Amino acid sequence: MGTARPRAEFATYSLTLKEARALANVVGFVDAFNSGDVDRALQCLSPDAIVSDCDYDAGTQPSYQGPREIEAWLRARAADKDVIELDRLFNDNPTGPGHGVGLDHVRRSSGTLRSRGFTQGVEVYGAPKVAFAGDGRIRAFIYGNDQECKRVR
């Protein structure tokens, strides 16, 4: 009878420096988002970035494009104490343009969600997606879908 191997803390992986920097931008963006650090979050985005997110009040998925719109969205999310609990990044589009990354996370919490009775936040269905600009900054951050955005109304 064999003995069980302990689970490795890190899976085997291989990244180029460019890939590692791009992934660091994703983690940096989520960390800045969670702490309400709008300036640091904006540094992770390309100048032509687009973000889509759930508006849980309206049950819609609006998009924000460019620094001004995204900054306003980030400030609103910071004021709402919005937090994305990130668990894992995965290679969502290894050969396509933009080399996408998917985000797995356990839950999302905010003042809006708490006011609707979700005191522990909500588990998120469907992985948010990230696409990169050529310099490794985030070109697109796509969060949610129609079903996700309407389910807490």
N, CA, C and O of each residue as an XYZ file, in Angstrom:
612
protein
N       0.840     -1.173      0.000
C       0.000      0.000      0.000
C       0.888      1.240      0.000
O       1.784      1.365      0.835
N       0.642      2.150     -0.928
C       1.458      3.353     -1.044
C       0.974      4.453     -0.105
O      -0.123      4.394      0.451
N       1.823      5.446      0.046
C       1.426      6.589      0.873
C       0.995      7.727     -0.036
O       1.494      7.873     -1.152
N       0.068      8.524      0.453
C      -0.409      9.667     -0.327
C       0.673     10.733     -0.380
O       1.338     11.015      0.616
N       0.833     11.307     -1.535
C       1.784     12.412     -1.683
C       1.151     13.696     -1.197
O      -0.036     13.926     -1.432
N       1.906     14.527     -0.532
C       1.347     15.831     -0.168
C       1.116     16.658     -1.428
O       1.877     16.568     -2.391
N       0.072     17.453     -1.411
C      -0.242     18.300     -2.559
C       0.834     19.372     -2.706
O       1.210     20.030     -1.736
N       1.316     19.534     -3.918
C       2.331     20.559     -4.178
C       1.714     21.939     -3.980
O       0.564     22.174     -4.354
N       2.473     22.833     -3.401
C       1.972     24.186     -3.182
C       1.820     24.926     -4.505
O       0.913     25.745     -4.656
N       2.693     24.651     -5.457
C       2.645     25.291     -6.764
C       2.646     24.218     -7.840
O       3.406     23.251     -7.775
N       1.783     24.406     -8.830
C       1.789     23.505     -9.978
C       2.993     23.846    -10.853
O       3.513     24.961    -10.800
N       3.422     22.894    -11.642
C       4.510     23.148    -12.580
C       4.014     24.093    -13.657
O       2.918     23.910    -14.186
N       4.795     25.086    -13.983
C       4.415     26.041    -15.002
C       5.656     26.596    -15.681
O       6.774     26.471    -15.182
N       5.428     27.203    -16.816
C       6.501     27.841    -17.561
C       5.941     29.115    -18.177
O       4.983     29.066    -18.949
N       6.530     30.247    -17.843
C       6.095     31.530    -18.360
C       7.283     32.295    -18.916
O       8.394     32.212    -18.393
N       7.035     33.035    -19.972
C       8.050     33.990    -20.403
C       7.963     35.186    -19.464
O       6.987     35.333    -18.728
N       8.965     36.023    -19.490
C       8.949     37.218    -18.660
C       7.760     38.116    -19.046
O       7.117     38.709    -18.180
N       7.480     38.208    -20.346
C       6.341     39.015    -20.813
C       5.024     38.470    -20.254
O       4.170     39.240    -19.816
N       4.860     37.149    -20.270
C       3.648     36.537    -19.731
C       3.539     36.774    -18.227
O       2.463     37.087    -17.717
N       4.647     36.624    -17.528
C       4.635     36.838    -16.081
C       4.248     38.276    -15.742
O       3.490     38.510    -14.800
N       4.762     39.228    -16.499
C       4.410     40.631    -16.257
C       2.936     40.891    -16.547
O       2.286     41.648    -15.825
N       2.410     40.274    -17.591
C       0.989     40.445    -17.908
C       0.126     39.879    -16.778
O      -0.842     40.511    -16.356
N       0.476     38.701    -16.296
C      -0.285     38.116    -15.193
C      -0.141     38.950    -13.921
O      -1.093     39.082    -13.152
N       1.044     39.510    -13.700
C       1.244     40.396    -12.551
C       0.332     41.616    -12.662
O      -0.144     42.121    -11.645
N       0.081     42.095    -13.879
C      -0.849     43.213    -14.063
C      -2.263     42.831    -13.648
O      -2.982     43.647    -13.072
N      -2.667     41.601    -13.935
C      -4.005     41.150    -13.547
C      -4.121     41.120    -12.022
O      -5.071     41.655    -11.452
N      -3.153     40.494    -11.378
C      -3.178     40.411     -9.919
C      -3.079     41.817     -9.313
O      -3.771     42.130     -8.344
N      -2.220     42.655     -9.886
C      -2.088     44.028     -9.404
C      -3.377     44.816     -9.559
O      -3.750     45.588     -8.675
N      -4.062     44.622    -10.691
C      -5.330     45.300    -10.921
C      -6.366     44.872     -9.881
O      -7.032     45.718     -9.284
N      -6.502     43.567     -9.663
C      -7.487     43.064     -8.705
C      -7.133     43.539     -7.289
O      -8.019     43.936     -6.533
N      -5.860     43.501     -6.930
C      -5.454     43.990     -5.607
C      -5.780     45.475     -5.448
O      -6.279     45.892     -4.403
N      -5.498     46.275     -6.483
C      -5.793     47.710     -6.426
C      -7.302     47.948     -6.376
O      -7.773     48.793     -5.615
N      -8.054     47.214     -7.176
C      -9.522     47.293     -7.167
C     -10.044     47.027     -5.761
O     -10.859     47.786     -5.237
N      -9.565     45.941     -5.155
C     -10.050     45.546     -3.832
C      -9.705     46.556     -2.745
O     -10.453     46.702     -1.779
N      -8.597     47.244     -2.890
C      -8.186     48.207     -1.871
C      -8.683     49.627     -2.179
O      -8.453     50.551     -1.399
N      -9.363     49.794     -3.319
C      -9.876     51.110     -3.694
C      -8.802     52.056     -4.199
O      -8.999     53.271     -4.199
N      -7.655     51.512     -4.633
C      -6.544     52.328     -5.135
C      -6.726     52.554     -6.636
O      -6.185     51.816     -7.460
N      -7.487     53.576     -6.969
C      -7.869     53.854     -8.359
C      -6.641     54.132     -9.222
O      -6.543     53.605    -10.330
N      -5.714     54.940     -8.744
C      -4.530     55.280     -9.543
C      -3.708     54.041     -9.876
O      -3.255     53.884    -11.010
N      -3.513     53.167     -8.906
C      -2.734     51.941     -9.154
C      -3.482     51.020    -10.115
O      -2.861     50.395    -10.976
N      -4.798     50.927     -9.983
C      -5.581     50.092    -10.905
C      -5.460     50.610    -12.334
O      -5.301     49.825    -13.270
N      -5.535     51.925    -12.504
C      -5.433     52.516    -13.843
C      -4.081     52.240    -14.488
O      -4.006     52.093    -15.708
N      -3.031     52.167    -13.713
C      -1.692     51.881    -14.252
C      -1.599     50.491    -14.867
O      -0.731     50.242    -15.703
N      -2.475     49.594    -14.465
C      -2.470     48.228    -14.998
C      -3.203     48.120    -16.334
O      -3.144     47.081    -16.992
N      -3.893     49.187    -16.736
C      -4.724     49.174    -17.939
C      -4.067     49.934    -19.078
O      -3.368     50.921    -18.850
N      -4.289     49.479    -20.294
C      -3.807     50.207    -21.462
C      -4.686     51.449    -21.664
O      -5.818     51.478    -21.182
N      -4.186     52.471    -22.366
C      -4.970     53.698    -22.574
C      -6.296     53.468    -23.312
O      -7.240     54.239    -23.142
N      -6.367     52.418    -24.123
C      -7.592     52.135    -24.875
C      -8.410     51.005    -24.246
O      -9.218     50.365    -24.920
N      -8.197     50.767    -22.964
C      -8.860     49.651    -22.286
C     -10.376     49.805    -22.283
O     -10.921     50.905    -22.371
N     -11.024     48.662    -22.178
C     -12.476     48.600    -22.023
C     -12.767     47.654    -20.865
O     -12.112     46.625    -20.700
N     -13.758     48.024    -20.074
C     -14.173     47.211    -18.941
C     -15.678     47.018    -19.042
O     -16.405     47.964    -19.347
N     -16.144     45.821    -18.793
C     -17.578     45.619    -18.613
C     -17.767     44.942    -17.263
O     -16.939     44.141    -16.828
N     -18.858     45.276    -16.620
C     -19.076     44.807    -15.263
C     -20.571     44.713    -14.998
O     -21.374     45.334    -15.695
N     -20.934     43.944    -14.000
C     -22.335     43.878    -13.592
C     -22.712     45.124    -12.817
O     -22.012     45.536    -11.892
N     -23.820     45.713    -13.204
C     -24.476     46.735    -12.401
C     -25.613     45.998    -11.707
O     -26.692     45.825    -12.273
N     -25.359     45.564    -10.471
C     -26.337     44.743     -9.770
C     -27.606     45.526     -9.435
O     -28.667     44.922     -9.277
N     -27.524     46.859     -9.322
C     -28.726     47.663     -9.085
C     -29.656     47.611    -10.289
O     -30.862     47.413    -10.143
N     -29.090     47.790    -11.477
C     -29.900     47.842    -12.700
C     -30.102     46.467    -13.339
O     -31.000     46.293    -14.163
N     -29.274     45.493    -12.964
C     -29.359     44.176    -13.595
C     -28.852     44.179    -15.022
O     -29.334     43.419    -15.863
N     -27.878     45.034    -15.295
C     -27.317     45.152    -16.639
C     -25.800     44.972    -16.590
O     -25.206     44.862    -15.518
N     -25.195     44.945    -17.763
C     -23.749     44.814    -17.884
C     -23.198     45.959    -18.735
O     -22.902     45.761    -19.914
N     -23.057     47.146    -18.158
C     -22.536     48.271    -18.933
C     -21.040     48.134    -19.205
O     -20.330     47.403    -18.515
N     -20.580     48.852    -20.221
C     -19.163     48.897    -20.571
C     -18.623     50.298    -20.343
O     -19.350     51.287    -20.447
N     -17.343     50.365    -20.032
C     -16.649     51.630    -19.802
C     -15.383     51.593    -20.623
O     -14.642     50.611    -20.572
N     -15.120     52.647    -21.382
C     -13.958     52.648    -22.262
C     -13.139     53.914    -22.046
O     -13.680     55.013    -21.921
N     -11.838     53.735    -22.007
C     -10.920     54.852    -21.858
C     -10.738     55.269    -20.415
O     -11.545     54.925    -19.551
N      -9.683     56.006    -20.160
C      -9.314     56.353    -18.779
C     -10.399     57.084    -17.986
O     -10.592     56.774    -16.810
N     -11.104     58.030    -18.577
C     -12.104     58.801    -17.816
C     -13.277     57.935    -17.354
O     -13.662     57.964    -16.185
N     -13.834     57.170    -18.285
C     -14.974     56.324    -17.918
C     -14.561     55.250    -16.928
O     -15.288     54.965    -15.976
N     -13.395     54.652    -17.150
C     -12.943     53.584    -16.258
C     -12.606     54.153    -14.878
O     -12.887     53.517    -13.862
N     -12.015     55.327    -14.836
C     -11.722     55.938    -13.536
C     -13.015     56.179    -12.752
O     -13.069     55.906    -11.552
N     -14.045     56.683    -13.412
C     -15.328     56.911    -12.734
C     -15.909     55.591    -12.223
O     -16.419     55.525    -11.104
N     -15.831     54.543    -13.043
C     -16.310     53.221    -12.624
C     -15.514     52.734    -11.416
O     -16.104     52.257    -10.446
N     -14.178     52.848    -11.456
C     -13.347     52.405    -10.331
C     -13.682     53.178     -9.053
O     -13.748     52.592     -7.973
N     -13.890     54.476     -9.172
C     -14.235     55.275     -7.982
C     -15.588     54.839     -7.405
O     -15.758     54.785     -6.187
N     -16.537     54.533     -8.274
C     -17.840     54.054     -7.800
C     -17.695     52.698     -7.107
O     -18.315     52.460     -6.070
N     -16.876     51.809     -7.680
C     -16.664     50.494     -7.069
C     -15.951     50.633     -5.719
O     -16.270     49.917     -4.770
N     -14.991     51.552     -5.637
C     -14.279     51.776     -4.375
C     -15.245     52.308     -3.315
O     -15.197     51.874     -2.164
N     -16.118     53.241     -3.692
C     -17.085     53.804     -2.753
C     -18.058     52.741     -2.253
O     -18.557     52.826     -1.131
N     -18.325     51.734     -3.094
C     -19.240     50.647     -2.737
C     -18.515     49.519     -1.990
O     -19.128     48.506     -1.653
N     -17.224     49.690     -1.732
C     -16.412     48.665     -1.037
C     -16.480     47.323     -1.764
O     -16.623     46.272     -1.140
N     -16.376     47.375     -3.071
C     -16.453     46.193     -3.925
C     -15.162     45.389     -3.815
O     -14.068     45.952     -3.848
N     -15.295     44.077     -3.685
C     -14.139     43.187     -3.564
C     -14.363     41.957     -4.435
O     -15.430     41.343     -4.405
N     -13.342     41.610     -5.209
C     -13.320     40.383     -6.003
C     -12.319     39.441     -5.343
O     -11.130     39.750     -5.262
N     -12.797     38.300     -4.876
C     -11.916     37.322     -4.241
C     -11.361     36.396     -5.317
O     -12.018     35.438     -5.723
N     -10.163     36.686     -5.769
C      -9.510     35.944     -6.840
C      -8.870     34.680     -6.288
O      -8.189     34.711     -5.264
N      -9.093     33.574     -6.975
C      -8.531     32.301     -6.545
C      -7.489     31.769     -7.524
O      -6.468     31.224     -7.107
N      -7.744     31.926     -8.834
C      -6.876     31.270     -9.814
C      -6.956     32.005    -11.142
O      -8.009     32.526    -11.509
N      -5.846     32.045    -11.859
C      -5.796     32.525    -13.243
C      -5.618     31.299    -14.126
O      -4.919     30.356    -13.754
N      -6.245     31.314    -15.286
C      -6.014     30.200    -16.213
C      -5.889     30.724    -17.631
O      -6.429     31.777    -17.969
N      -5.177     29.983    -18.448
C      -4.900     30.356    -19.820
C      -6.156     30.134    -20.646
O      -6.519     28.997    -20.947
N      -6.814     31.222    -21.011
C      -8.112     31.130    -21.667
C      -8.028     31.138    -23.189
O      -8.954     30.679    -23.859
N      -6.941     31.648    -23.740
C      -6.832     31.783    -25.191
C      -5.356     31.757    -25.590
O      -4.812     32.785    -25.992
N      -4.705     30.605    -25.486
C      -3.253     30.563    -25.665
C      -2.750     30.916    -27.056
O      -1.605     31.345    -27.197
N      -3.576     30.747    -28.092
C      -3.065     30.986    -29.438
C      -3.746     32.133    -30.154
O      -3.282     32.552    -31.215
N      -4.824     32.647    -29.610
C      -5.577     33.696    -30.285
C      -5.005     35.076    -30.035
O      -4.092     35.243    -29.227
N      -5.545     36.066    -30.730
C      -5.083     37.436    -30.518
C      -5.458     37.906    -29.114
O      -6.537     37.584    -28.615
N      -4.587     38.650    -28.494
C      -4.868     39.188    -27.170
C      -4.520     38.255    -26.030
O      -4.511     38.671    -24.871
N      -4.233     36.998    -26.340
C      -3.850     36.022    -25.322
C      -4.626     36.220    -24.039
O      -4.131     36.843    -23.100
N      -5.829     35.699    -23.993
C      -6.719     35.921    -22.868
C      -6.400     35.079    -21.656
O      -5.793     34.012    -21.742
N      -6.829     35.595    -20.534
C      -6.706     34.911    -19.255
C      -8.092     34.907    -18.627
O      -8.817     35.900    -18.679
N      -8.442     33.778    -18.036
C      -9.680     33.698    -17.277
C      -9.370     33.810    -15.796
O      -8.287     33.431    -15.348
N     -10.322     34.331    -15.042
C     -10.163     34.470    -13.597
C     -11.169     33.576    -12.904
O     -12.365     33.634    -13.186
N     -10.688     32.764    -12.012
C     -11.578     32.000    -11.150
C     -11.525     32.660     -9.784
O     -10.446     32.929     -9.256
N     -12.664     32.912     -9.230
C     -12.693     33.440     -7.875
C     -13.928     32.924     -7.170
O     -14.907     32.527     -7.801
N     -13.864     32.938     -5.887
C     -14.894     32.319     -5.089
C     -16.127     33.209     -4.987
O     -17.252     32.748     -5.183
N     -15.913     34.483     -4.680
C     -17.078     35.346     -4.497
C     -16.742     36.817     -4.702
O     -15.580     37.217     -4.777
N     -17.806     37.599     -4.787
C     -17.687     39.044     -4.903
C     -18.594     39.663     -3.849
O     -19.715     39.204     -3.631
N     -18.107     40.685     -3.211
C     -18.908     41.363     -2.195
C     -18.842     42.863     -2.419
O     -17.881     43.383     -2.986
N     -19.883     43.549     -1.961
C     -19.947     45.006     -2.074
C     -21.072     45.512     -1.189
O     -21.884     44.728     -0.700
N     -21.121     46.808     -0.986
C     -22.217     47.405     -0.240
C     -23.551     47.130     -0.905
O     -24.540     46.841     -0.231
N     -23.581     47.219     -2.227
C     -24.819     46.942     -2.969
C     -25.304     45.532     -2.704
O     -26.485     45.320     -2.428
N     -24.403     44.568     -2.785
C     -24.802     43.175     -2.557
C     -25.241     42.964     -1.109
O     -26.224     42.269     -0.853
N     -24.516     43.562     -0.160
C     -24.907     43.431      1.249
C     -26.300     44.036      1.479
O     -27.099     43.484      2.235
N     -26.587     45.172      0.825
C     -27.896     45.813      1.009
C     -29.034     44.974      0.431
O     -30.194     45.165      0.796
N     -28.711     44.061     -0.455
C     -29.710     43.169     -1.048
C     -29.812     41.841     -0.299
O     -30.489     40.915     -0.746
N     -29.131     41.759      0.847
C     -29.228     40.557      1.670
C     -28.103     39.567      1.478
O     -28.078     38.531      2.142
N     -27.167     39.859      0.583
C     -26.040     38.951      0.344
C     -24.872     39.385      1.233
O     -23.873     39.922      0.754
N     -25.022     39.136      2.547
C     -24.046     39.649      3.517
C     -22.660     39.037      3.349
O     -21.667     39.638      3.759
N     -22.580     37.854      2.753
C     -21.297     37.200      2.498
C     -20.865     37.346      1.036
O     -19.917     36.695      0.595
N     -21.557     38.195      0.296
C     -21.270     38.350     -1.123
C     -21.971     37.266     -1.920
O     -22.836     36.563     -1.400
N     -21.594     37.135     -3.179
C     -22.185     36.121     -4.053
C     -21.082     35.318     -4.717
O     -20.011     35.839     -5.028
N     -21.364     34.041     -4.928
C     -20.472     33.229     -5.743
C     -20.671     33.656     -7.183
O     -21.799     33.879     -7.623
N     -19.598     33.766     -7.900
C     -19.662     34.264     -9.272
C     -19.713     33.088    -10.237
O     -18.892     32.173    -10.169
N     -20.690     33.129    -11.135
C     -20.844     32.103    -12.167
C     -20.188     32.590    -13.451
O     -20.406     33.726    -13.873
N     -19.406     31.752    -14.056
C     -18.731     32.155    -15.286
C     -17.495     32.961    -14.962
O     -17.542     33.874    -14.137
N     -16.419     32.641    -15.589
C     -15.147     33.290    -15.284
C     -15.013     34.630    -15.995
O     -15.221     34.714    -17.205
N     -14.668     35.677    -15.252
C     -14.309     36.931    -15.916
C     -13.127     36.709    -16.853
O     -12.313     35.813    -16.631
N     -13.036     37.514    -17.882
C     -11.987     37.364    -18.900
C     -11.142     38.631    -18.967
O     -11.624     39.741    -18.744
N      -9.882     38.431    -19.277
C      -8.933     39.530    -19.447
C      -8.198     39.315    -20.758
O      -7.775     38.199    -21.057
N      -8.042     40.378    -21.545
C      -7.201     40.349    -22.744
C      -6.131     41.415    -22.572
O      -6.346     42.427    -21.906
N      -4.984     41.176    -23.176
C      -3.832     42.045    -22.977
C      -3.496     42.873    -24.197
O      -3.711     42.447    -25.332
N      -2.968     44.058    -23.956
C      -2.359     44.884    -24.998
C      -0.953     44.334    -25.238
O      -0.474     43.494    -24.477
N      -0.306     44.801    -26.280
C       1.029     44.313    -26.626
C       2.068     44.522    -25.551
O       3.048     43.780    -25.490
N       1.874     45.522    -24.695
C       2.849     45.794    -23.634
C       2.546     45.039    -22.344
O       3.227     45.236    -21.337
N       1.524     44.172    -22.368
C       1.203     43.366    -21.196
C       0.192     43.994    -20.258
O      -0.256     43.352    -19.308
N      -0.175     45.255    -20.517
C      -1.232     45.836    -19.689
C      -2.586     45.284    -20.139
O      -2.708     44.716    -21.224
N      -3.574     45.455    -19.309
C      -4.911     44.925    -19.578
C      -5.610     45.796    -20.618
O      -5.755     47.005    -20.440
N      -6.038     45.165    -21.698
C      -6.790     45.860    -22.749
C      -8.291     45.686    -22.552
O      -9.074     46.567    -22.907
N      -8.688     44.552    -21.988
C     -10.112     44.305    -21.739
C     -10.272     43.507    -20.454
O      -9.555     42.535    -20.216
N     -11.219     43.930    -19.635
C     -11.592     43.231    -18.407
C     -13.096     43.038    -18.488
O     -13.857     43.984    -18.285
N     -13.525     41.828    -18.781
C     -14.935     41.538    -19.034
C     -15.465     40.710    -17.866
O     -15.052     39.570    -17.656
N     -16.381     41.301    -17.118
C     -16.886     40.671    -15.906
C     -18.383     40.442    -16.040
O     -19.135     41.369    -16.342
N     -18.807     39.224    -15.820
C     -20.230     38.922    -15.771
C     -20.873     38.691    -17.119
O     -20.225     38.765    -18.163
N     -22.147     38.413    -17.074
C     -22.993     38.226    -18.244
C     -24.414     38.594    -17.823
O     -24.648     38.892    -16.652
N     -25.344     38.578    -18.739
C     -26.706     39.001    -18.416
C     -27.292     38.231    -17.232
O     -27.893     38.821    -16.335
N     -27.114     36.913    -17.238
C     -27.658     36.093    -16.154
C     -27.011     36.472    -14.820
O     -27.704     36.619    -13.813
N     -25.712     36.625    -14.812
C     -24.990     37.002    -13.597
C     -25.477     38.347    -13.073
O     -25.707     38.496    -11.873
N     -25.632     39.309    -13.944
C     -25.977     40.672    -13.531
C     -27.410     40.806    -13.037
O     -27.703     41.715    -12.261
N     -28.306     39.930    -13.463
C     -29.721     40.022    -13.080
C     -30.066     39.183    -11.860
O     -31.141     39.367    -11.289
N     -29.220     38.291    -11.447
C     -29.652     37.304    -10.439
C     -29.829     37.842     -9.031
O     -30.457     37.172     -8.211
N     -29.309     39.012     -8.712
C     -29.485     39.539     -7.357
C     -30.591     40.591     -7.281
O     -30.813     41.171     -6.218
N     -31.278     40.842     -8.376
C     -32.346     41.863     -8.379
C     -33.574     41.386     -7.678
O     -34.559     42.118     -7.591
